[in-house]
Amino acid sequence: MVEPASSPPSRWYCDDPTCNGDPHEGWHWCHHPIDSDEHVAECRHARAEQRPPKGDDWFVWMLMAGRGFGKTRSGAEWLAHEARSHQGKSYGVIGRTSEQTREVCIEGESGLLAALGLTIISKEYNRTTSEIKVPGGSTIYAYTAENPESLRGPNLAGVWCDELAAWHYEETWTHGLIPAVRIESGGERPHVVVTTTPRKTKLMKELLKRDSTVITRGSTFDNEHNLSAEALLEMRRTYEGTRLGRQELYGEMLEDVPGALWRPEDIENSRVELID
């Protein structure tokens, strides 16, 4: 078999920070007419909310949004951009399981290989280890959140963490990732991008309170141009107006507990100050 040539990656971040991702003058590389309604996901680039925070005074960029928002594409494109922009650095991608890391974050339709313009059989990709040698000299290593010990030793310039709210072991973050992310990338501080559907966990609540965390929120319907109309209709039928829909469609972290007599905000609002 003759290996097909790797295709050049499509450009993702345009010069307009308010762009909605639709093809426009200077950012139109598909065969569809620029003003047509025929554009598909591969024709578009980053929407405004899919762009990383400006500046260098953040440590975590938390994309906490509903399913189908474009979180995976955002994480993959950010990591691919970082690895291409800085030579000789090491980066990491961590999924909930080893299978999820490979099948979604790396080989998925919106994963790293697609963002880098590579394929499963590209010489830059070692499918046995899920390691990617990025053209330019940097390397992306794959890890699983189910093995905190796997992050002992690496010296990483940046990491993409997928579905953090579903990780079984907080130690993967506290004892594995944090000590591993310790070098600068091109003179910039290391960064961690988290893409997740929200769930109320101790780690998530802690990260959301930190000044060094930049939060991007969004819903499934922010990405409706790239989603099947039938799928969106079915999701509305299944989840619209439900508690689960607030989480899965609108990216809301649910604080209330079904059946509970009191909500946390009710308790806080009812506190009184005792005066001696």
PyMOL commands that set and color helices and strands:
alter all, ss='L'
color gray80, all
select helices_A, chain A and resi 41-43+48-50+71-85+98-106+112-116+148-151+164-166+171-180+202-209+220-226+229-239+243-248+264-269
alter helices_A, ss='H'
color red, helices_A
select strands_A, chain A and resi 60-65+90-95+125-126+131-133+139-144+158-162+191-196+213-218
alter strands_A, ss='S'
color yellow, strands_A
deselect
rebuild
show_as cartoon
